[in-house]
Amino acid sequence: MATKTFSSRADADLLAYADAIARKEYGLSYGQYCGTVLLEAIGSTGRMPQIANNKTMDEKKSRAVSFIKEFASLSSNPEIGKMSDRDIRNLIANKYV
């Protein structure tokens, strides 16, 4: 099998993040992941991996932000900042009883 070395410029922080994920999930560096797992996936499917639709993700994020803002407006008691995790869980649970 003939091999070829390849490289690319990337944002250093994003590359470090991708490297950490590849090491955690596959025990490989991101470069090794690209040269093995990714290329093998492309070879077996005959196409590039599909990237999630950004519009769908933006809509989901927008709905989540709206929900959080609405929920926050329901209770404006400054004492919430002093509550324990358990107290907050109980407060949220009581809103749905």
Phi and psi in degrees as a GROMACS rama.xvg file:
@    title "Ramachandran Plot"
@    xaxis  label "Phi"
@    yaxis  label "Psi"
@TYPE xy
-78.6474  145.343  ALA-2
-123.038  163.374  THR-3
-145.693  138.305  LYS-4
-88.8237  138.644  THR-5
-135.174  158.783  PHE-6
-151.364  169.772  SER-7
-158.987  153.738  SER-8
-88.1417  140.846  ARG-9
-149.049  157.95  ALA-10
-58.6762  128.094  ASP-11
-61.5353  -41.3828  ALA-12
-68.7605  -42.4196  ASP-13
-65.5481  -39.0978  LEU-14
-64.9317  -40.6642  LEU-15
-62.9047  -39.6179  ALA-16
-64.9559  -47.5723  TYR-17
-62.0121  -38.7462  ALA-18
-62.8357  -42.2713  ASP-19
-63.8916  -41.392  ALA-20
-65.6316  -44.9608  ILE-21
-61.9129  -40.4173  ALA-22
-66.4699  -40.3457  ARG-23
-68.0745  -46.1527  LYS-24
-83.1946  -30.5963  GLU-25
-124.603  -10.5099  TYR-26
71.257  23.7352  GLY-27
-125.796  157.935  LEU-28
-72.0308  165.329  SER-29
-62.8473  -38.7485  TYR-30
-60.6747  -43.6935  GLY-31
-64.7493  -38.862  GLN-32
-59.268  -48.1546  TYR-33
-61.7075  -39.3664  CYS-34
-79.0817  -11.4479  GLY-35
-125.423  -73.9783  THR-36
-59.0442  -51.1509  VAL-37
-64.7067  -48.2132  LEU-38
-64.1527  -37.0252  LEU-39
-66.737  -37.3581  GLU-40
-64.1599  -42.0872  ALA-41
-64.1145  -42.6938  ILE-42
-63.163  -38.0334  GLY-43
-80.9114  -26.7859  SER-44
-99.6259  -20.8776  THR-45
77.366  15.4532  GLY-46
-155.133  165.409  ARG-47
-74.0721  149.837  MET-48
-59.8001  142.522  PRO-49
-81.3897  134.981  GLN-50
-92.5244  139.532  ILE-51
-57.3154  146.678  ALA-52
-67.8218  114.763  ASN-53
-60.5365  -34.2345  ASN-54
-62.2759  -42.5303  LYS-55
-62.8632  -43.9291  THR-56
-64.71  -40.9014  MET-57
-62.3057  -40.1096  ASP-58
-64.9563  -41.8243  GLU-59
-63.6345  -43.5556  LYS-60
-63.2048  -42.1  LYS-61
-62.4922  -43.36  SER-62
-64.5256  -39.7233  ARG-63
-64.3836  -43.9955  ALA-64
-63.0334  -42.8538  VAL-65
-60.5546  -43.5688  SER-66
-61.74  -45.2361  PHE-67
-63.418  -43.9314  ILE-68
-63.108  -43.7863  LYS-69
-63.0709  -44.553  GLU-70
-62.411  -42.0921  PHE-71
-64.2067  -32.759  ALA-72
-72.8615  -20.0559  SER-73
-69.1003  -27.9939  LEU-74
-135.264  113.962  SER-75
-115.816  28.882  SER-76
-77.0898  119.531  ASN-77
-64.7649  -15.0366  PRO-78
-69.9853  -16.3072  GLU-79
-57.9941  -34.3926  ILE-80
-62.9958  -18.7888  GLY-81
-100.417  -0.598372  LYS-82
-77.9478  152.856  MET-83
-80.1028  167.285  SER-84
-57.8821  -40.6328  ASP-85
-63.7977  -43.3718  ARG-86
-61.7768  -40.1631  ASP-87
-67.1653  -41.8718  ILE-88
-59.8362  -43.2789  ARG-89
-64.09  -41.4962  ASN-90
-59.5047  -46.7114  LEU-91
-65.3172  -44.5184  ILE-92
-61.8574  -37.8762  ALA-93
-67.9492  -22.5634  ASN-94
-70.265  -20.129  LYS-95
-108.098  11.0194  TYR-96
